[in-house]
Each structure stands twice: as C-alpha cells, then as structure tokens.
Amino acid sequence: MMKKLVLGVMATMFVVATGNSQMKMSPEYSYKVSEPYRVFDAKEKIYFSRGNEVMAVKLDGKEIMIQKFDSNKPAFVKENKYEKIFPKNYSFEDILEIDNKYFLFYSSWDGDAKREQLFSREIDFAKGEFMPESKLLFQVEGKIAGTLAVGGMGFSFSVEDKFDFYQSNDKGKLLIQYRRKPEVKNDKKSYDIIGLYSFDKSLTKLYSNEVTMPYTERRMENLDYQLDSKGNLFMLEKVYHDDSEDDKKRRKDAEANYHIELLTIKAGSDKINITKYDNANKFVNKLWILDNAKDQLICGGFYSEVVQGKSDFDDIDGMALIKFDSEGKTISSTFQPIPLEVLNQYESARTRKRNERKERKGDDPQFTDLVFRDMKLNADGSVVLIGEQYYIVAHQSSGMNGGMGRTYYTYHYCDILVSKLNADGSLAWMKKVPKNQMGVSGRGGMSYKYFNADNKHYLVYLDNVKNIDLPMDKEPARHNDGKGGYLTSVKIDDATGTLTKGSILNSRDVEDFKIYQFSTNRIVKTAENAFLLEVYKKQKEDIMIKVDLN
C-alpha cells in the first residue's frame, strides 16, 4: 500500500524570496512564501488539505506535532505538540481521511495476552488536536507479519507496517488487512493466512474473517488489492508455475513461467473465487487495479514481450490494460507498444541509431528500467499510466596501494513516461518527459510529485536549468541532488496530450536566503489551481511556499 509519508528526507537546496514577496518565473506559475516558523524535526510528515487550510501531522517516535496553516496567504496558524500519548510500544500504521474526518491508526503488542491490537485516534481538523480517547478496533491472537525496523544506533528492533488499509473509491468502505506470521518458515510449504476486517465510514465493523491463500508463499506474488463500494475485495496475483520464481521457463523461452489471477472475496465470505488470466506470451511486469462506476475492474500496467534470451524484465515494451467484471470474468485486454519515435526522444544520436537498428531486425527496442508510479482512472473510462526510469549503480573506489576501496552507490531518477489509454484500450497519447537526477543518499529531493487538477496532469520536480527548453534530439543535463536546481512543473492536457513545461523557482537568481530539505513528498495540492510546499530554511525554521497554477 502506498502511504503519504516523508521517510528520511534528504537535504536539497534551492533559493526563494522572503516574506510575502511574489515572483513569476513562468507566466503559468507564481509563488508566495510564508513567514518562517519553528521547525519540528520528524521522521514522518503527512499533509492534508481542506478548504483554505492545511494540516500537517509530524511523527518522531514518542513526540507528535500537529500544525495548521492558512493555504491562501500562506501562513502558519498554530501547533499542538503531544508527548507519550500512545502506549510505549506503539507502532504508527497510517493516517486516513474518512468521510471528512481524520484518523491516526496505530498498533500495540500486548505481551501478557500475546495478541496484537489495532487502535484509531480521531484528529479534530478545525482545532488541530487529537480527540481525547483512542478506540480499539480489534485484536488478533498471536503474532502477525510486518516490516522489521532498526531503532536508534542500530541497537533496537521493532516490527512496523503490520496492517494495510484499503478504501473503496467512493470512500464508503474501509478494509484493514493483516498477514499472520507463518508457522512454517519454508516458503515452499507455507500458505499465507490473511485477516480481513471491514468497516463503514463511521468505523463501525461490518465483518471480519481469515482466509488461507490457495498457493504457497513461493508460488504467489501480490500485485495489487482493490476494495469496491460493496465491500468486496479483489486481489491481483502473479502465480508461478514452479518453485523457481523465474519469470521465464528455463527450457521454453517463448512462454512466461507464471500467469495472472484475480482472487475475489465477497463481503463477509471466506471463500476465494479465482479467475485465471493467461499471459503466456507477455511478461506483465506491474499491474494495478481500480474499480469504476460500472462495477468493472480496470487493471493497468506495463508489459514486456516474451522473446528468446530476454532476462531483464524491468525493460518495458508497452502499456497493458485488462478489464474484469464484478464477478471476475475477463471483459477485454489490450497491449499498446511504445512507438519508436517516443523512445528516441531526448536520446543521444548513438542510442537513436541503436534503437532504429533493433527495430529493423525485428528486435523491438525497449524503455529501460521503467518503474510503475501512478495510475489515474478518468470518468469516461480512460486511464493515465505513469512510469519513471529508476536504477541504482554500484561503484568501487580505489584503496590504498591499488587495493580495493569502499563500495558506494548512486541513485538515478530519470525520464518519465506518461500514457493515456482510451476506454477501449486504444492509445490516446504518450509523452516522454526528460529528466536526469542523480544522488548518493537514496531518494532525497529527487523523483516527482504527480497530481491532477482542472483536467490537467502535473508533474513537479527539481531539474537542471539547462533542461527547460531541451530539444528532442538532446539528452537532459544532469541534476545533482542537493546542488540547487529549478523547481519545474510539467503540465499535460488530458484531452489533447499537449505538454508544456514551466519554471516555478530558480535557485540561481534569488539571493535572500537558502532553503534545504526539499522533498516531493512535502507537496500537497490545496485547490484546482494551487499547491503548497514545505521546506527548511535553516536557523531551526521552516517555511510554506504557495504555488498558483495560473
């Protein structure tokens, strides 16, 4: 499940104007800066917008800060700090908006009773305060699986992310899922037991049950979950044909070694209905589910062709769109390849020639290292799919006297591919956005923020100044994380696919003060024509920047 968290925010610097001054870098964008306010350092920061206000919930172990902002000015309004209001061994799980109310969910292990507990605590948005009491949602006898987290200085360990939260598209239903800790450690013999608790929008329990998966852990890989408005759960699974976990059969290169299955669990039932989708001639790399108003399941993602000798399945041939009805029956499936002219945009002459040579030989060139990031389902049934080129490179430094030095890694967030498929699966448009970000400390201030506003698709990120008017026959210049950059916005018209790029902030032209700790996760859309960005300015102070989409 994707959570709106800021984890390990890295320092990235750019420059803006102080006070409430306003400056236009592009005629399509303008910005204002709030007065500075006291910083609260936190590992996790989550932002919510309602009306003309923004609420930030910042968690740092035992301390939690709730801050309120006026999103129009912008301006800091007030804050409330809490210490030790949750059990000593609590683990933060998620914060959700449900029916215009806001709830923080946390778990707590009861060592005496040997059971896991899940609680909710409502936050009063208007006051920016926690409500007085937590609510116990349910208890699970025995241990459940999660993610092992290392504490300060590496001397303590805890289990986090034990529960997953799924809301229906109409926000009327909430499903909370957990996985029991396997009793058998051999994944060739162990079958996952999944717990399901369903609630309505007032957090009143509708039903609960546990189901055993039909295949062993080794044979199954989860792709995505979706909860519909009736409380039915749909699970998209990659099911391997043997225990090798190889995507391709060892002796039969022309066939995938797995198939796709849609598992359906009706509300209140513990029975699993299985629909098999045969993808023998396609490697469906990533696939996500969304449900529409017609009670159909729309599955979008990426695919690669099954060809002899292929081994890197992160290299993509095109877009996949598969539709199921509410009973799990396949309605249609279409596959749209990436045109050569799109692949060759913003590439070197050498790469363009290599791609053209491959196509002449019948060996279609691919979009390398493309990671599925975002999916938007439009009211007319069309789908927008967004992928980002991402990879890690290991480097070996030289040691003393010619010996081996240390190994270090660089992280690369590069080109973005945005594609719109019509409701019938045909290609409406496809756009390649050039980007070449590199850093040495994980994600840092790299990647992008996506949001949809006024029938436009926006991608916001830091870029090198040289890329603002980049010709299609040139590669993008590198942006080094932590070394300034333009705050850049790409706007794509949903109907026509028309793309425009604009600069919001130029770090090299304004000198009032410097801003650090940029992260795209600290951007929150506040209206159809505006978003807010929180950053650090040093001297123990943060500021809020309001960007208007003119």
BELTA-V116735 format. One record per backbone hydrogen bond with DSSP energy under -1.0 kcal/mol. CO is the residue of the C=O (numbers start at 1). NH is the residue of the N-H. If there is no record, write none. Layout:
[[CO:NH] [CO:NH]]
//
This chain:
[[3:5] [14:515] [18:21] [26:29] [28:550] [30:548] [32:546] [37:542] [44:59] [46:57] [48:55] [50:53] [52:71] [53:50] [54:69] [55:48] [56:67] [57:46] [58:65] [59:44] [60:63] [62:84] [63:60] [64:82] [65:58] [66:80] [67:56] [68:77] [68:78] [69:54] [70:75] [75:70] [78:68] [80:66] [82:64] [87:90] [91:107] [94:105] [96:103] [98:101] [101:98] [102:123] [103:96] [104:121] [105:93] [105:94] [106:119] [107:91] [108:117] [109:111] [110:114] [110:115] [114:142] [115:110] [116:140] [117:108] [118:137] [118:138] [119:106] [120:135] [121:104] [122:131] [124:128] [124:129] [129:124] [135:120] [138:118] [140:116] [143:181] [147:160] [149:158] [151:154] [152:155] [156:151] [158:149] [160:147] [164:177] [166:175] [168:171] [173:168] [174:199] [175:166] [176:197] [177:164] [178:195] [179:145] [186:189] [186:190] [187:218] [190:217] [192:213] [193:180] [194:211] [195:178] [196:209] [197:176] [198:206] [198:207] [199:174] [200:203] [204:200] [207:198] [209:196] [211:194] [219:240] [221:238] [224:236] [226:234] [228:231] [232:228] [233:265] [234:226] [235:263] [236:223] [236:224] [237:261] [238:221] [239:259] [247:257] [252:255] [255:249] [257:241] [259:239] [260:277] [261:237] [262:275] [263:235] [264:273] [265:233] [266:269] [273:264] [275:262] [277:260] [279:282] [280:256] [281:306] [283:285] [283:304] [286:302] [288:300] [290:298] [292:295] [296:292] [297:324] [298:290] [299:322] [300:288] [301:320] [303:317] [303:318] [304:283] [307:310] [314:370] [316:367] [317:338] [318:303] [319:336] [320:301] [321:334] [322:299] [323:331] [323:332] [324:297] [325:328] [329:325] [332:323] [334:321] [336:319] [339:343] [340:344] [342:345] [344:347] [348:352] [349:353] [350:354] [351:355] [352:356] [353:357] [354:358] [355:359] [356:360] [357:361] [358:363] [359:362] [367:316] [369:390] [371:388] [374:386] [376:384] [378:381] [382:378] [383:421] [384:376] [385:419] [386:373] [386:374] [387:417] [388:371] [389:414] [391:412] [393:410] [395:408] [397:405] [399:402] [400:403] [403:399] [406:397] [408:395] [410:393] [411:439] [412:391] [413:437] [415:389] [416:433] [417:387] [418:431] [419:385] [420:428] [420:429] [421:383] [422:425] [426:422] [429:420] [431:418] [433:416] [436:479] [437:413] [438:481] [439:411] [443:446] [449:460] [451:458] [453:456] [455:494] [456:453] [457:492] [458:451] [459:490] [460:449] [461:488] [463:486] [464:467] [465:468] [467:470] [471:474] [472:346] [479:438] [480:483] [486:463] [487:504] [487:505] [488:461] [489:502] [490:459] [491:500] [492:457] [493:497] [498:493] [500:491] [502:489] [505:487] [506:509] [513:16] [515:14] [516:536] [519:522] [520:523] [522:534] [524:532] [527:530] [529:549] [530:526] [530:527] [531:547] [532:524] [533:545] [535:543] [536:516] [538:541] [540:39] [541:537] [542:37] [543:535] [544:34] [545:533] [546:32] [547:531] [548:30] [548:550]]
//
